[in-house]
Every structure is written in C-alpha cells, then in structure tokens.
C-alpha cells in the first residue's frame, strides 16, 4: 500500500505515471535466465556469490524514470548540465536541480557530488565526472565515490549509467570491465553488499546491452549448477515416464 507522502511525491514527477518502481526491476539471475546468459569459465574473474547476485540488476530503460534512492549522472566538471544523460537528468529534474548544482562549485574528474532529485522519481542524483579518454584509475574512482556516497547518506538503491562512454570517448567494453570489477571489489569490502538493497546497471543502446550481457557473468558468475532446476527436470521426466507406462 502506498502511503500519502509517496503519493504526494509521485504527483510531482516530471514523467507523470510513466515511472518504474524498484520491485518492477527483475533481479540479475532472473534476467540472466530470461536472456540466456551463461558463464564463461575460461574468462571468469570471480567465483559465484548468490548473496551478491541478489543485490544486482541489468535493466534497459529510462534511468530518469526509475524510483530508487539515487541515480548516477555522468556529469561534466561544471555540474551545470550538458548533453546525453546529463541533459536528460537536468530536464527531468527541473530548474531546482541546476540551482543546487550552482552552489556546489563544480566537481573534479573522478569525484562525485550529491544533490536532491527534485522532479525525478529518484530521491537523489549522484553527479560523477568521468575521464575524457581511457583512464581506468579515474573511472574506477567515479564508481567508488558514488558507492561510498551511498553509504554516507544511507541510500540503499542506485542506478548506474555507462560513465564516460559517450562524448567523453571511453571505449565501452573497456569501461564496462572497470565498472563491473570496481563494483565487485566494493561489494566484497567490509561486507558492503549487506548495507545496500540494489545496484542497477542501466543499458540503453543495443551495444551497451550486448556488452553487459557478455561481461556481467565474468564478474558476477551465475550458479554453476542449478540443482533445483535439475530436480524439477528429473521429476518432470519421471512423471512423463509414469504416464507413458500407464
């Protein structure tokens, strides 16, 4: 049941009723099954961790219309808006976002600053400044600073875009490797995965979808053998055999 405070907030969303709630975003392993994602044991970077996978999602959609604690904005150093996702977030949030950003006096590359979400379904925006070109350390710092700001502000859910892969020119596949590896290591540190509810990687373009579908199981492997599915298959086979014998 939706409380009155949330109803009042939803009435102000720029996207009106065209928003997605967190529980409408399927979990990673459900997505993987629906999209036939598989482990690549030769390329796999880490071992399977079901607790981690329950905190993750791959989702294709409009990040400005998802109801979470925070969405990540691939901003420029001025924080005053720009093209791509930066411009889309500023338009969806309304003029008050730019007013607050003006008080922050910019942001260094590799760092992140937080604002309110205003007319967005997201409660907050994490404005991170990615590197121009391929600079892994700075890109890694973007993801780490976003995640650490989550903890500092007691935020439980976050949506990541593909930072720096647009006009900033970071090769998409290389950037995805950095993003996934950084998130995996962060989740392993200080039991951080227990302090959050969901990390959502949003893909928009087909090449982004294909890249994350390929690389996600390398950093967050799927169950090596789904015993429950095997049992169900065996039970179905036994039932079929029984019917045949009858």
HUDAFEN-V886758 format. One record per residue. RES is the residue in three letters. BURIAL is I if it has 16 or more other ideal C-beta (glycine too) atoms within 10 Angstrom, else O. Layout:
res: [RES | RES]
burial: [BURIAL | BURIAL]
This chain:
res: [UNK | UNK | UNK | UNK | UNK | UNK | UNK | UNK | UNK | UNK | UNK | UNK | UNK | UNK | UNK | UNK | UNK | UNK | UNK | UNK | UNK | UNK | UNK | UNK | UNK | UNK | UNK | UNK | UNK | UNK | UNK | UNK | UNK | UNK | UNK | UNK | UNK | UNK | UNK | UNK | UNK | UNK | UNK | UNK | UNK | UNK | UNK | UNK | UNK | UNK | UNK | UNK | UNK | UNK | UNK | UNK | UNK | UNK | UNK | UNK | UNK | UNK | UNK | UNK | UNK | UNK | UNK | UNK | UNK | UNK | UNK | UNK | UNK | UNK | UNK | UNK | UNK | UNK | UNK | UNK | UNK | UNK | UNK | UNK | UNK | UNK | UNK | UNK | UNK | UNK | UNK | UNK | UNK | UNK | UNK | UNK | UNK | UNK | UNK | UNK | UNK | UNK | UNK | UNK | UNK | UNK | UNK | UNK | UNK | UNK | UNK | UNK | UNK | UNK | UNK | UNK | UNK | UNK | UNK | UNK | UNK | UNK | UNK | UNK | UNK | UNK | UNK | UNK | UNK | UNK | UNK | UNK | UNK | UNK | UNK | UNK | UNK | UNK | UNK | UNK | UNK | UNK | UNK | UNK | UNK | UNK | UNK | UNK | UNK | UNK | UNK | UNK | UNK | UNK | UNK | UNK | UNK | UNK | UNK | UNK | UNK | UNK | UNK | UNK | UNK | UNK | UNK | UNK | UNK | UNK | UNK | UNK | UNK | UNK | UNK | UNK | UNK | UNK | UNK | UNK | UNK | UNK | UNK | UNK | UNK | UNK | UNK | UNK | UNK | UNK | UNK | UNK | UNK | UNK | UNK | UNK | UNK | UNK | UNK | UNK | UNK | UNK | UNK | UNK | UNK | UNK | UNK | UNK | UNK | UNK | UNK | UNK | UNK | UNK | UNK | UNK | UNK | UNK | UNK | UNK | UNK | UNK | UNK | UNK | UNK | UNK | UNK | UNK | UNK | UNK | UNK | UNK | UNK | UNK | UNK | UNK | UNK | UNK | UNK | UNK | UNK | UNK | UNK | UNK | UNK | UNK]
burial: [O | O | O | O | O | O | O | O | I | I | O | O | I | I | I | O | O | O | I | I | O | I | O | O | I | O | O | I | I | O | I | I | O | O | O | O | I | O | O | O | O | O | O | O | O | O | O | O | O | O | O | I | I | O | I | I | I | I | I | O | O | O | I | I | I | I | I | I | I | I | I | I | I | I | I | I | O | O | I | O | I | I | O | I | I | I | O | I | I | I | O | I | I | O | O | O | I | O | O | I | I | O | O | O | O | I | I | O | I | I | I | I | I | I | I | O | I | I | I | I | I | I | I | I | I | I | I | I | I | I | I | O | O | O | I | O | O | I | I | I | I | I | I | I | I | I | I | O | I | I | O | O | O | O | I | O | I | I | I | I | I | I | I | I | I | I | O | I | O | I | O | I | O | O | I | I | I | I | I | I | I | I | I | I | O | I | I | O | O | O | O | I | I | O | O | I | O | I | I | I | I | I | I | O | O | O | O | I | O | O | I | I | I | O | I | I | I | I | I | I | I | I | O | O | O | O | O | O | O | O | O | O | O | O | O | O | O | O | O | O | O | O | O | O | O | O]
